[in-house]
Amino acid sequence: MSEPQTAVPIGVTVNGEDHEFPVPVTMSQLLEQLSLPTKGIAVAVDGAVFPRTRWDEPVRRGSEIEILTAVQGG
């Protein structure tokens, strides 16, 4: 019989800051929990674009996430 697994916090880096979540989170949940916008942004995970179509997938432990916001200017 296998032993029950204990929840291990998920540690990720978002825009250079370390964050820890008590349970696995999706990208959508991560943005919500960090009070970040979900519109007008681009997300990169480990240096690769992470399309919005994948935001319901769990974020992997140790991921380096960059959240980029669109700005107007000239």
C-alpha positions, 0 to 999 in steps of 0.5 A: 500500500502506498503512503499518502502524498503530502502537498509540496508547495509549488515555487515559481519565479514571476518577473524576477520575484520568487512566489510559492503556492500551496497547491498546483495552480494554472496560469489563470489562477496564478495571475488572479492570485498575484492580482495581475491583469489577464488582458493586454499581456503576454506570458513567457515561461522559461523563455518561450511564449505561453499562449492563452490557449494553455492558461488552464494547464498547471504551472510547473514547479521551478518555472521562470515566468515573465508577464509583459504588458503592452504599452502605447507610445511612439 
